[in-house]
Amino acid sequence: MPGIVPKLSRTPGGQRRNAPALGQDTDAVLAEVGLTPQQIAELKRRGVVAGGAA
């Protein structure tokens, strides 16, 4: 039956952590693929990527 959602009283849902903010991991990801801090800063300056501090 559509629209019926089971109620799981023994295993209630919960929020473990918030999702990351948009761009929060940009520096780490770009560094992991081999970009230097200077290259990351240039991408940010040109508006190609957004994120945390370089």
All heavy atoms as atom14 arrays in JSON, in Angstrom:
{
  "sequence": "MPGIVPKLSRTPGGQRRNAPALGQDTDAVLAEVGLTPQQIAELKRRGVVAGGAA",
  "atom14_mask": [
    [1, 1, 1, 1, 1, 1, 1, 1, 0, 0, 0, 0, 0, 0],
    [1, 1, 1, 1, 1, 1, 1, 0, 0, 0, 0, 0, 0, 0],
    [1, 1, 1, 1, 0, 0, 0, 0, 0, 0, 0, 0, 0, 0],
    [1, 1, 1, 1, 1, 1, 1, 1, 0, 0, 0, 0, 0, 0],
    [1, 1, 1, 1, 1, 1, 1, 0, 0, 0, 0, 0, 0, 0],
    [1, 1, 1, 1, 1, 1, 1, 0, 0, 0, 0, 0, 0, 0],
    [1, 1, 1, 1, 1, 1, 1, 1, 1, 0, 0, 0, 0, 0],
    [1, 1, 1, 1, 1, 1, 1, 1, 0, 0, 0, 0, 0, 0],
    [1, 1, 1, 1, 1, 1, 0, 0, 0, 0, 0, 0, 0, 0],
    [1, 1, 1, 1, 1, 1, 1, 1, 1, 1, 1, 0, 0, 0],
    [1, 1, 1, 1, 1, 1, 1, 0, 0, 0, 0, 0, 0, 0],
    [1, 1, 1, 1, 1, 1, 1, 0, 0, 0, 0, 0, 0, 0],
    [1, 1, 1, 1, 0, 0, 0, 0, 0, 0, 0, 0, 0, 0],
    [1, 1, 1, 1, 0, 0, 0, 0, 0, 0, 0, 0, 0, 0],
    [1, 1, 1, 1, 1, 1, 1, 1, 1, 0, 0, 0, 0, 0],
    [1, 1, 1, 1, 1, 1, 1, 1, 1, 1, 1, 0, 0, 0],
    [1, 1, 1, 1, 1, 1, 1, 1, 1, 1, 1, 0, 0, 0],
    [1, 1, 1, 1, 1, 1, 1, 1, 0, 0, 0, 0, 0, 0],
    [1, 1, 1, 1, 1, 0, 0, 0, 0, 0, 0, 0, 0, 0],
    [1, 1, 1, 1, 1, 1, 1, 0, 0, 0, 0, 0, 0, 0],
    [1, 1, 1, 1, 1, 0, 0, 0, 0, 0, 0, 0, 0, 0],
    [1, 1, 1, 1, 1, 1, 1, 1, 0, 0, 0, 0, 0, 0],
    [1, 1, 1, 1, 0, 0, 0, 0, 0, 0, 0, 0, 0, 0],
    [1, 1, 1, 1, 1, 1, 1, 1, 1, 0, 0, 0, 0, 0],
    [1, 1, 1, 1, 1, 1, 1, 1, 0, 0, 0, 0, 0, 0],
    [1, 1, 1, 1, 1, 1, 1, 0, 0, 0, 0, 0, 0, 0],
    [1, 1, 1, 1, 1, 1, 1, 1, 0, 0, 0, 0, 0, 0],
    [1, 1, 1, 1, 1, 0, 0, 0, 0, 0, 0, 0, 0, 0],
    [1, 1, 1, 1, 1, 1, 1, 0, 0, 0, 0, 0, 0, 0],
    [1, 1, 1, 1, 1, 1, 1, 1, 0, 0, 0, 0, 0, 0],
    [1, 1, 1, 1, 1, 0, 0, 0, 0, 0, 0, 0, 0, 0],
    [1, 1, 1, 1, 1, 1, 1, 1, 1, 0, 0, 0, 0, 0],
    [1, 1, 1, 1, 1, 1, 1, 0, 0, 0, 0, 0, 0, 0],
    [1, 1, 1, 1, 0, 0, 0, 0, 0, 0, 0, 0, 0, 0],
    [1, 1, 1, 1, 1, 1, 1, 1, 0, 0, 0, 0, 0, 0],
    [1, 1, 1, 1, 1, 1, 1, 0, 0, 0, 0, 0, 0, 0],
    [1, 1, 1, 1, 1, 1, 1, 0, 0, 0, 0, 0, 0, 0],
    [1, 1, 1, 1, 1, 1, 1, 1, 1, 0, 0, 0, 0, 0],
    [1, 1, 1, 1, 1, 1, 1, 1, 1, 0, 0, 0, 0, 0],
    [1, 1, 1, 1, 1, 1, 1, 1, 0, 0, 0, 0, 0, 0],
    [1, 1, 1, 1, 1, 0, 0, 0, 0, 0, 0, 0, 0, 0],
    [1, 1, 1, 1, 1, 1, 1, 1, 1, 0, 0, 0, 0, 0],
    [1, 1, 1, 1, 1, 1, 1, 1, 0, 0, 0, 0, 0, 0],
    [1, 1, 1, 1, 1, 1, 1, 1, 1, 0, 0, 0, 0, 0],
    [1, 1, 1, 1, 1, 1, 1, 1, 1, 1, 1, 0, 0, 0],
    [1, 1, 1, 1, 1, 1, 1, 1, 1, 1, 1, 0, 0, 0],
    [1, 1, 1, 1, 0, 0, 0, 0, 0, 0, 0, 0, 0, 0],
    [1, 1, 1, 1, 1, 1, 1, 0, 0, 0, 0, 0, 0, 0],
    [1, 1, 1, 1, 1, 1, 1, 0, 0, 0, 0, 0, 0, 0],
    [1, 1, 1, 1, 1, 0, 0, 0, 0, 0, 0, 0, 0, 0],
    [1, 1, 1, 1, 0, 0, 0, 0, 0, 0, 0, 0, 0, 0],
    [1, 1, 1, 1, 0, 0, 0, 0, 0, 0, 0, 0, 0, 0],
    [1, 1, 1, 1, 1, 0, 0, 0, 0, 0, 0, 0, 0, 0],
    [1, 1, 1, 1, 1, 0, 0, 0, 0, 0, 0, 0, 0, 0]
  ],
  "atom14_positions": [
    [[0.85, -1.18, 0.0], [0.0, 0.0, 0.0], [0.89, 1.24, 0.0], [1.67, 1.42, 0.92], [-0.89, 0.02, 1.23], [-1.88, -1.13, 1.31], [-2.78, -1.07, 2.84], [-4.36, -0.61, 2.25], [0.0, 0.0, 0.0], [0.0, 0.0, 0.0], [0.0, 0.0, 0.0], [0.0, 0.0, 0.0], [0.0, 0.0, 0.0], [0.0, 0.0, 0.0]],
    [[0.79, 2.05, -0.99], [1.61, 3.26, -1.05], [1.27, 4.23, 0.08], [0.12, 4.32, 0.51], [1.28, 3.87, -2.4], [0.31, 2.98, -3.06], [-0.04, 1.87, -2.14], [0.0, 0.0, 0.0], [0.0, 0.0, 0.0], [0.0, 0.0, 0.0], [0.0, 0.0, 0.0], [0.0, 0.0, 0.0], [0.0, 0.0, 0.0], [0.0, 0.0, 0.0]],
    [[2.27, 4.93, 0.54], [2.06, 5.95, 1.55], [2.14, 5.47, 2.98], [2.07, 6.26, 3.9], [0.0, 0.0, 0.0], [0.0, 0.0, 0.0], [0.0, 0.0, 0.0], [0.0, 0.0, 0.0], [0.0, 0.0, 0.0], [0.0, 0.0, 0.0], [0.0, 0.0, 0.0], [0.0, 0.0, 0.0], [0.0, 0.0, 0.0], [0.0, 0.0, 0.0]],
    [[2.29, 4.17, 3.19], [2.39, 3.66, 4.56], [3.86, 3.52, 4.92], [4.62, 2.83, 4.23], [1.67, 2.31, 4.71], [0.18, 2.5, 4.46], [1.94, 1.7, 6.08], [-0.63, 1.24, 4.54], [0.0, 0.0, 0.0], [0.0, 0.0, 0.0], [0.0, 0.0, 0.0], [0.0, 0.0, 0.0], [0.0, 0.0, 0.0], [0.0, 0.0, 0.0]],
    [[4.26, 4.19, 5.96], [5.65, 4.15, 6.41], [5.7, 3.37, 7.71], [4.98, 3.69, 8.66], [6.19, 5.58, 6.63], [7.63, 5.55, 7.12], [6.08, 6.4, 5.36], [0.0, 0.0, 0.0], [0.0, 0.0, 0.0], [0.0, 0.0, 0.0], [0.0, 0.0, 0.0], [0.0, 0.0, 0.0], [0.0, 0.0, 0.0], [0.0, 0.0, 0.0]],
    [[6.55, 2.35, 7.79], [6.61, 1.57, 9.03], [7.2, 2.4, 10.16], [8.07, 3.26, 9.93], [7.52, 0.4, 8.68], [8.33, 0.87, 7.52], [7.48, 1.85, 6.79], [0.0, 0.0, 0.0], [0.0, 0.0, 0.0], [0.0, 0.0, 0.0], [0.0, 0.0, 0.0], [0.0, 0.0, 0.0], [0.0, 0.0, 0.0], [0.0, 0.0, 0.0]],
    [[6.74, 2.18, 11.35], [7.26, 2.86, 12.53], [8.15, 1.87, 13.27], [7.69, 0.82, 13.71], [6.12, 3.32, 13.44], [6.59, 4.15, 14.6], [5.42, 4.76, 15.33], [5.93, 5.67, 16.43], [4.84, 6.35, 17.09], [0.0, 0.0, 0.0], [0.0, 0.0, 0.0], [0.0, 0.0, 0.0], [0.0, 0.0, 0.0], [0.0, 0.0, 0.0]],
    [[9.43, 2.18, 13.37], [10.4, 1.28, 13.97], [10.73, 1.76, 15.37], [11.72, 2.45, 15.6], [11.66, 1.22, 13.09], [11.41, 0.85, 11.62], [12.69, 0.97, 10.81], [10.83, -0.54, 11.5], [0.0, 0.0, 0.0], [0.0, 0.0, 0.0], [0.0, 0.0, 0.0], [0.0, 0.0, 0.0], [0.0, 0.0, 0.0], [0.0, 0.0, 0.0]],
    [[9.91, 1.39, 16.32], [10.07, 1.88, 17.69], [11.31, 1.34, 18.38], [11.86, 1.98, 19.26], [8.82, 1.56, 18.51], [8.63, 0.15, 18.58], [0.0, 0.0, 0.0], [0.0, 0.0, 0.0], [0.0, 0.0, 0.0], [0.0, 0.0, 0.0], [0.0, 0.0, 0.0], [0.0, 0.0, 0.0], [0.0, 0.0, 0.0], [0.0, 0.0, 0.0]],
    [[11.78, 0.17, 18.0], [12.97, -0.4, 18.63], [14.26, 0.12, 18.01], [15.33, 0.02, 18.6], [12.94, -1.92, 18.52], [11.89, -2.54, 19.39], [12.03, -4.02, 19.38], [11.03, -4.61, 20.24], [10.84, -5.91, 20.38], [11.61, -6.75, 19.72], [9.91, -6.35, 21.17], [0.0, 0.0, 0.0], [0.0, 0.0, 0.0], [0.0, 0.0, 0.0]],
    [[14.16, 0.62, 16.82], [15.35, 1.17, 16.14], [15.03, 2.55, 15.58], [14.95, 2.74, 14.37], [15.79, 0.23, 15.0], [14.68, 0.06, 14.11], [16.28, -1.1, 15.5], [0.0, 0.0, 0.0], [0.0, 0.0, 0.0], [0.0, 0.0, 0.0], [0.0, 0.0, 0.0], [0.0, 0.0, 0.0], [0.0, 0.0, 0.0], [0.0, 0.0, 0.0]],
    [[14.84, 3.52, 16.46], [14.5, 4.87, 15.96], [15.66, 5.47, 15.17], [16.82, 5.18, 15.43], [14.23, 5.65, 17.25], [15.01, 4.94, 18.29], [15.01, 3.49, 17.91], [0.0, 0.0, 0.0], [0.0, 0.0, 0.0], [0.0, 0.0, 0.0], [0.0, 0.0, 0.0], [0.0, 0.0, 0.0], [0.0, 0.0, 0.0], [0.0, 0.0, 0.0]],
    [[15.31, 6.26, 14.19], [16.33, 6.93, 13.39], [16.99, 8.04, 14.17], [16.48, 8.51, 15.18], [0.0, 0.0, 0.0], [0.0, 0.0, 0.0], [0.0, 0.0, 0.0], [0.0, 0.0, 0.0], [0.0, 0.0, 0.0], [0.0, 0.0, 0.0], [0.0, 0.0, 0.0], [0.0, 0.0, 0.0], [0.0, 0.0, 0.0], [0.0, 0.0, 0.0]],
    [[18.13, 8.42, 13.71], [18.84, 9.51, 14.35], [19.82, 10.14, 13.38], [20.13, 9.59, 12.33], [0.0, 0.0, 0.0], [0.0, 0.0, 0.0], [0.0, 0.0, 0.0], [0.0, 0.0, 0.0], [0.0, 0.0, 0.0], [0.0, 0.0, 0.0], [0.0, 0.0, 0.0], [0.0, 0.0, 0.0], [0.0, 0.0, 0.0], [0.0, 0.0, 0.0]],
    [[20.31, 11.28, 13.74], [21.27, 12.0, 12.91], [22.63, 11.83, 13.54], [22.87, 12.26, 14.68], [20.88, 13.47, 12.82], [21.8, 14.26, 11.95], [21.38, 15.71, 11.85], [20.35, 16.12, 12.38], [22.17, 16.5, 11.18], [0.0, 0.0, 0.0], [0.0, 0.0, 0.0], [0.0, 0.0, 0.0], [0.0, 0.0, 0.0], [0.0, 0.0, 0.0]],
    [[23.54, 11.21, 12.81], [24.88, 10.99, 13.34], [25.75, 12.22, 13.22], [26.52, 12.55, 14.1], [25.54, 9.82, 12.62], [24.84, 8.52, 12.89], [25.54, 7.38, 12.22], [24.69, 6.19, 12.33], [24.87, 5.1, 11.66], [25.88, 5.01, 10.81], [24.06, 4.07, 11.81], [0.0, 0.0, 0.0], [0.0, 0.0, 0.0], [0.0, 0.0, 0.0]],
    [[25.66, 12.89, 12.08], [26.43, 14.12, 11.85], [25.8, 14.88, 10.7], [25.07, 14.32, 9.89], [27.89, 13.79, 11.55], [28.07, 12.95, 10.31], [29.54, 12.66, 10.03], [29.63, 11.72, 8.94], [30.05, 10.49, 9.04], [30.47, 10.05, 10.19], [30.08, 9.7, 8.0], [0.0, 0.0, 0.0], [0.0, 0.0, 0.0], [0.0, 0.0, 0.0]],
    [[26.11, 16.14, 10.63], [25.6, 16.97, 9.54], [26.39, 16.7, 8.27], [27.56, 16.31, 8.32], [25.71, 18.45, 9.89], [24.8, 18.83, 11.03], [23.75, 18.25, 11.22], [25.21, 19.81, 11.81], [0.0, 0.0, 0.0], [0.0, 0.0, 0.0], [0.0, 0.0, 0.0], [0.0, 0.0, 0.0], [0.0, 0.0, 0.0], [0.0, 0.0, 0.0]],
    [[25.77, 16.93, 7.15], [26.47, 16.84, 5.87], [27.52, 17.95, 5.8], [27.34, 19.01, 6.42], [25.47, 16.97, 4.73], [0.0, 0.0, 0.0], [0.0, 0.0, 0.0], [0.0, 0.0, 0.0], [0.0, 0.0, 0.0], [0.0, 0.0, 0.0], [0.0, 0.0, 0.0], [0.0, 0.0, 0.0], [0.0, 0.0, 0.0], [0.0, 0.0, 0.0]],
    [[28.6, 17.73, 5.07], [29.6, 18.79, 4.94], [29.03, 19.98, 4.18], [28.14, 19.82, 3.34], [30.74, 18.13, 4.16], [30.13, 16.96, 3.49], [28.97, 16.53, 4.32], [0.0, 0.0, 0.0], [0.0, 0.0, 0.0], [0.0, 0.0, 0.0], [0.0, 0.0, 0.0], [0.0, 0.0, 0.0], [0.0, 0.0, 0.0], [0.0, 0.0, 0.0]],
    [[29.55, 21.14, 4.48], [29.15, 22.34, 3.76], [29.66, 22.26, 2.33], [30.67, 21.6, 2.06], [29.71, 23.58, 4.45], [0.0, 0.0, 0.0], [0.0, 0.0, 0.0], [0.0, 0.0, 0.0], [0.0, 0.0, 0.0], [0.0, 0.0, 0.0], [0.0, 0.0, 0.0], [0.0, 0.0, 0.0], [0.0, 0.0, 0.0], [0.0, 0.0, 0.0]],
    [[28.97, 22.9, 1.41], [29.39, 22.91, 0.02], [30.81, 23.47, -0.09], [31.09, 24.57, 0.39], [28.43, 23.76, -0.82], [28.68, 23.77, -2.32], [28.55, 22.36, -2.89], [27.7, 24.7, -2.99], [0.0, 0.0, 0.0], [0.0, 0.0, 0.0], [0.0, 0.0, 0.0], [0.0, 0.0, 0.0], [0.0, 0.0, 0.0], [0.0, 0.0, 0.0]],
    [[31.71, 22.7, -0.67], [33.09, 23.14, -0.83], [33.99, 22.89, 0.37], [35.17, 23.2, 0.33], [0.0, 0.0, 0.0], [0.0, 0.0, 0.0], [0.0, 0.0, 0.0], [0.0, 0.0, 0.0], [0.0, 0.0, 0.0], [0.0, 0.0, 0.0], [0.0, 0.0, 0.0], [0.0, 0.0, 0.0], [0.0, 0.0, 0.0], [0.0, 0.0, 0.0]],
    [[33.45, 22.31, 1.42], [34.22, 22.12, 2.65], [35.47, 21.27, 2.43], [36.5, 21.53, 3.05], [33.33, 21.47, 3.71], [34.03, 21.19, 5.02], [33.06, 20.61, 6.06], [31.89, 20.96, 6.07], [33.56, 19.75, 6.91], [0.0, 0.0, 0.0], [0.0, 0.0, 0.0], [0.0, 0.0, 0.0], [0.0, 0.0, 0.0], [0.0, 0.0, 0.0]],
    [[35.39, 20.28, 1.56], [36.52, 19.37, 1.35], [37.28, 19.64, 0.06], [38.12, 18.85, -0.35], [36.01, 17.93, 1.35], [35.38, 17.55, 2.67], [35.9, 17.97, 3.72], [34.36, 16.83, 2.66], [0.0, 0.0, 0.0], [0.0, 0.0, 0.0], [0.0, 0.0, 0.0], [0.0, 0.0, 0.0], [0.0, 0.0, 0.0], [0.0, 0.0, 0.0]],
    [[37.01, 20.76, -0.58], [37.62, 21.06, -1.87], [39.14, 21.02, -1.81], [39.78, 20.37, -2.63], [37.16, 22.44, -2.38], [35.74, 22.41, -2.56], [37.82, 22.81, -3.7], [0.0, 0.0, 0.0], [0.0, 0.0, 0.0], [0.0, 0.0, 0.0], [0.0, 0.0, 0.0], [0.0, 0.0, 0.0], [0.0, 0.0, 0.0], [0.0, 0.0, 0.0]],
    [[39.73, 21.7, -0.84], [41.19, 21.75, -0.76], [41.78, 20.35, -0.6], [42.75, 20.0, -1.28], [41.64, 22.62, 0.42], [41.36, 24.1, 0.2], [40.76, 24.46, -0.82], [41.75, 24.89, 1.08], [0.0, 0.0, 0.0], [0.0, 0.0, 0.0], [0.0, 0.0, 0.0], [0.0, 0.0, 0.0], [0.0, 0.0, 0.0], [0.0, 0.0, 0.0]],
    [[41.21, 19.56, 0.28], [41.74, 18.21, 0.54], [41.63, 17.34, -0.71], [42.57, 16.61, -1.04], [41.0, 17.58, 1.7], [0.0, 0.0, 0.0], [0.0, 0.0, 0.0], [0.0, 0.0, 0.0], [0.0, 0.0, 0.0], [0.0, 0.0, 0.0], [0.0, 0.0, 0.0], [0.0, 0.0, 0.0], [0.0, 0.0, 0.0], [0.0, 0.0, 0.0]],
    [[40.51, 17.42, -1.4], [40.32, 16.6, -2.6], [41.28, 17.02, -3.7], [41.94, 16.18, -4.33], [38.86, 16.67, -3.09], [38.69, 16.01, -4.45], [37.93, 16.04, -2.07], [0.0, 0.0, 0.0], [0.0, 0.0, 0.0], [0.0, 0.0, 0.0], [0.0, 0.0, 0.0], [0.0, 0.0, 0.0], [0.0, 0.0, 0.0], [0.0, 0.0, 0.0]],
    [[41.41, 18.3, -3.94], [42.31, 18.77, -4.99], [43.77, 18.47, -4.64], [44.56, 18.11, -5.53], [42.11, 20.27, -5.24], [40.75, 20.64, -5.83], [40.62, 22.16, -5.96], [40.53, 19.96, -7.17], [0.0, 0.0, 0.0], [0.0, 0.0, 0.0], [0.0, 0.0, 0.0], [0.0, 0.0, 0.0], [0.0, 0.0, 0.0], [0.0, 0.0, 0.0]],
    [[44.14, 18.58, -3.39], [45.5, 18.24, -2.98], [45.75, 16.74, -3.17], [46.83, 16.32, -3.58], [45.74, 18.65, -1.53], [0.0, 0.0, 0.0], [0.0, 0.0, 0.0], [0.0, 0.0, 0.0], [0.0, 0.0, 0.0], [0.0, 0.0, 0.0], [0.0, 0.0, 0.0], [0.0, 0.0, 0.0], [0.0, 0.0, 0.0], [0.0, 0.0, 0.0]],
    [[44.73, 15.95, -2.89], [44.87, 14.49, -3.03], [45.11, 14.07, -4.48], [45.78, 13.08, -4.74], [43.61, 13.81, -2.48], [43.78, 12.34, -2.23], [42.59, 11.76, -1.49], [42.25, 12.29, -0.41], [42.01, 10.8, -2.01], [0.0, 0.0, 0.0], [0.0, 0.0, 0.0], [0.0, 0.0, 0.0], [0.0, 0.0, 0.0], [0.0, 0.0, 0.0]],
    [[44.57, 14.83, -5.42], [44.8, 14.5, -6.83], [46.06, 15.17, -7.38], [46.34, 15.06, -8.57], [43.57, 14.82, -7.72], [42.39, 13.99, -7.33], [43.26, 16.3, -7.72], [0.0, 0.0, 0.0], [0.0, 0.0, 0.0], [0.0, 0.0, 0.0], [0.0, 0.0, 0.0], [0.0, 0.0, 0.0], [0.0, 0.0, 0.0], [0.0, 0.0, 0.0]],
    [[46.81, 15.84, -6.5], [48.13, 16.33, -6.9], [48.28, 17.82, -7.12], [49.35, 18.26, -7.53], [0.0, 0.0, 0.0], [0.0, 0.0, 0.0], [0.0, 0.0, 0.0], [0.0, 0.0, 0.0], [0.0, 0.0, 0.0], [0.0, 0.0, 0.0], [0.0, 0.0, 0.0], [0.0, 0.0, 0.0], [0.0, 0.0, 0.0], [0.0, 0.0, 0.0]],
    [[47.25, 18.62, -6.89], [47.39, 20.06, -7.06], [48.13, 20.68, -5.88], [47.96, 20.25, -4.74], [46.02, 20.73, -7.23], [45.46, 20.76, -8.65], [45.14, 19.38, -9.14], [44.26, 21.65, -8.73], [0.0, 0.0, 0.0], [0.0, 0.0, 0.0], [0.0, 0.0, 0.0], [0.0, 0.0, 0.0], [0.0, 0.0, 0.0], [0.0, 0.0, 0.0]],
    [[48.92, 21.7, -6.17], [49.64, 22.42, -5.13], [48.72, 23.46, -4.51], [47.71, 23.85, -5.13], [50.87, 23.13, -5.7], [50.42, 24.16, -6.6], [51.81, 22.17, -6.43], [0.0, 0.0, 0.0], [0.0, 0.0, 0.0], [0.0, 0.0, 0.0], [0.0, 0.0, 0.0], [0.0, 0.0, 0.0], [0.0, 0.0, 0.0], [0.0, 0.0, 0.0]],
    [[49.06, 23.96, -3.32], [48.26, 25.04, -2.73], [48.15, 26.26, -3.65], [47.11, 26.91, -3.71], [49.0, 25.37, -1.44], [49.68, 24.09, -1.07], [50.09, 23.47, -2.39], [0.0, 0.0, 0.0], [0.0, 0.0, 0.0], [0.0, 0.0, 0.0], [0.0, 0.0, 0.0], [0.0, 0.0, 0.0], [0.0, 0.0, 0.0], [0.0, 0.0, 0.0]],
    [[49.2, 26.54, -4.4], [49.17, 27.69, -5.32], [48.18, 27.44, -6.46], [47.45, 28.35, -6.86], [50.58, 27.95, -5.89], [51.58, 28.41, -4.86], [52.14, 27.27, -4.0], [52.06, 26.09, -4.34], [52.7, 27.63, -2.85], [0.0, 0.0, 0.0], [0.0, 0.0, 0.0], [0.0, 0.0, 0.0], [0.0, 0.0, 0.0], [0.0, 0.0, 0.0]],
    [[48.15, 26.22, -6.98], [47.21, 25.89, -8.05], [45.76, 25.97, -7.54], [44.88, 26.48, -8.24], [47.49, 24.5, -8.6], [48.79, 24.41, -9.39], [49.15, 22.99, -9.72], [49.08, 22.1, -8.88], [49.56, 22.76, -10.97], [0.0, 0.0, 0.0], [0.0, 0.0, 0.0], [0.0, 0.0, 0.0], [0.0, 0.0, 0.0], [0.0, 0.0, 0.0]],
    [[45.53, 25.48, -6.35], [44.19, 25.52, -5.76], [43.76, 26.97, -5.56], [42.63, 27.35, -5.88], [44.15, 24.73, -4.44], [44.42, 23.25, -4.7], [42.8, 24.92, -3.74], [44.66, 22.41, -3.47], [0.0, 0.0, 0.0], [0.0, 0.0, 0.0], [0.0, 0.0, 0.0], [0.0, 0.0, 0.0], [0.0, 0.0, 0.0], [0.0, 0.0, 0.0]],
    [[44.68, 27.8, -5.05], [44.37, 29.21, -4.83], [44.02, 29.89, -6.16], [43.1, 30.71, -6.23], [45.54, 29.91, -4.16], [0.0, 0.0, 0.0], [0.0, 0.0, 0.0], [0.0, 0.0, 0.0], [0.0, 0.0, 0.0], [0.0, 0.0, 0.0], [0.0, 0.0, 0.0], [0.0, 0.0, 0.0], [0.0, 0.0, 0.0], [0.0, 0.0, 0.0]],
    [[44.73, 29.55, -7.23], [44.46, 30.13, -8.54], [43.09, 29.71, -9.06], [42.34, 30.52, -9.62], [45.55, 29.74, -9.54], [45.34, 30.28, -10.94], [45.34, 31.79, -11.05], [45.78, 32.49, -10.11], [44.88, 32.3, -12.08], [0.0, 0.0, 0.0], [0.0, 0.0, 0.0], [0.0, 0.0, 0.0], [0.0, 0.0, 0.0], [0.0, 0.0, 0.0]],
    [[42.72, 28.44, -8.87], [41.39, 27.98, -9.28], [40.3, 28.74, -8.53], [39.27, 29.1, -9.1], [41.25, 26.47, -9.04], [42.08, 25.57, -9.95], [41.97, 24.12, -9.5], [41.64, 25.72, -11.4], [0.0, 0.0, 0.0], [0.0, 0.0, 0.0], [0.0, 0.0, 0.0], [0.0, 0.0, 0.0], [0.0, 0.0, 0.0], [0.0, 0.0, 0.0]],
    [[40.53, 28.98, -7.25], [39.55, 29.75, -6.46], [39.48, 31.19, -6.92], [38.4, 31.76, -7.06], [39.92, 29.69, -4.98], [39.69, 28.34, -4.37], [40.09, 28.35, -2.92], [39.94, 26.98, -2.31], [40.3, 26.98, -0.91], [0.0, 0.0, 0.0], [0.0, 0.0, 0.0], [0.0, 0.0, 0.0], [0.0, 0.0, 0.0], [0.0, 0.0, 0.0]],
    [[40.65, 31.78, -7.18], [40.68, 33.18, -7.63], [39.91, 33.35, -8.93], [39.2, 34.33, -9.12], [42.14, 33.63, -7.81], [42.27, 35.11, -8.15], [43.68, 35.49, -8.53], [44.09, 34.96, -9.83], [43.66, 35.38, -11.02], [42.79, 36.37, -11.09], [44.07, 34.83, -12.14], [0.0, 0.0, 0.0], [0.0, 0.0, 0.0], [0.0, 0.0, 0.0]],
    [[40.01, 32.37, -9.81], [39.34, 32.42, -11.11], [37.88, 31.98, -11.03], [37.15, 32.04, -12.02], [40.09, 31.56, -12.11], [41.47, 32.14, -12.43], [42.34, 31.24, -13.24], [41.68, 30.74, -14.44], [42.15, 29.74, -15.18], [43.26, 29.13, -14.84], [41.5, 29.33, -16.23], [0.0, 0.0, 0.0], [0.0, 0.0, 0.0], [0.0, 0.0, 0.0]],
    [[37.43, 31.54, -9.85], [36.04, 31.15, -9.67], [35.72, 29.77, -10.2], [34.55, 29.42, -10.38], [0.0, 0.0, 0.0], [0.0, 0.0, 0.0], [0.0, 0.0, 0.0], [0.0, 0.0, 0.0], [0.0, 0.0, 0.0], [0.0, 0.0, 0.0], [0.0, 0.0, 0.0], [0.0, 0.0, 0.0], [0.0, 0.0, 0.0], [0.0, 0.0, 0.0]],
    [[36.75, 28.96, -10.46], [36.54, 27.6, -10.96], [36.03, 26.69, -9.86], [35.18, 25.84, -10.08], [37.86, 27.03, -11.57], [37.68, 25.59, -12.02], [38.33, 27.92, -12.71], [0.0, 0.0, 0.0], [0.0, 0.0, 0.0], [0.0, 0.0, 0.0], [0.0, 0.0, 0.0], [0.0, 0.0, 0.0], [0.0, 0.0, 0.0], [0.0, 0.0, 0.0]],
    [[36.56, 26.86, -8.65], [36.14, 26.08, -7.48], [35.91, 27.02, -6.31], [36.38, 28.15, -6.29], [37.16, 24.99, -7.09], [37.36, 23.98, -8.2], [38.49, 25.61, -6.67], [0.0, 0.0, 0.0], [0.0, 0.0, 0.0], [0.0, 0.0, 0.0], [0.0, 0.0, 0.0], [0.0, 0.0, 0.0], [0.0, 0.0, 0.0], [0.0, 0.0, 0.0]],
    [[35.19, 26.54, -5.32], [34.98, 27.28, -4.09], [35.36, 26.34, -2.94], [35.44, 25.14, -3.12], [33.54, 27.73, -3.95], [0.0, 0.0, 0.0], [0.0, 0.0, 0.0], [0.0, 0.0, 0.0], [0.0, 0.0, 0.0], [0.0, 0.0, 0.0], [0.0, 0.0, 0.0], [0.0, 0.0, 0.0], [0.0, 0.0, 0.0], [0.0, 0.0, 0.0]],
    [[35.58, 26.88, -1.79], [35.88, 26.02, -0.65], [36.63, 26.74, 0.43], [36.69, 27.96, 0.46], [0.0, 0.0, 0.0], [0.0, 0.0, 0.0], [0.0, 0.0, 0.0], [0.0, 0.0, 0.0], [0.0, 0.0, 0.0], [0.0, 0.0, 0.0], [0.0, 0.0, 0.0], [0.0, 0.0, 0.0], [0.0, 0.0, 0.0], [0.0, 0.0, 0.0]],
    [[37.24, 25.93, 1.31], [37.98, 26.44, 2.46], [39.25, 27.16, 2.03], [39.55, 27.31, 0.87], [0.0, 0.0, 0.0], [0.0, 0.0, 0.0], [0.0, 0.0, 0.0], [0.0, 0.0, 0.0], [0.0, 0.0, 0.0], [0.0, 0.0, 0.0], [0.0, 0.0, 0.0], [0.0, 0.0, 0.0], [0.0, 0.0, 0.0], [0.0, 0.0, 0.0]],
    [[40.01, 27.57, 3.04], [41.24, 28.33, 2.78], [42.27, 27.47, 2.08], [42.39, 26.28, 2.31], [41.81, 28.83, 4.1], [0.0, 0.0, 0.0], [0.0, 0.0, 0.0], [0.0, 0.0, 0.0], [0.0, 0.0, 0.0], [0.0, 0.0, 0.0], [0.0, 0.0, 0.0], [0.0, 0.0, 0.0], [0.0, 0.0, 0.0], [0.0, 0.0, 0.0]],
    [[43.03, 28.07, 1.21], [44.1, 27.36, 0.49], [45.37, 27.36, 1.28], [45.63, 28.16, 2.12], [44.34, 28.0, -0.87], [0.0, 0.0, 0.0], [0.0, 0.0, 0.0], [0.0, 0.0, 0.0], [0.0, 0.0, 0.0], [0.0, 0.0, 0.0], [0.0, 0.0, 0.0], [0.0, 0.0, 0.0], [0.0, 0.0, 0.0], [0.0, 0.0, 0.0]]
  ]
}
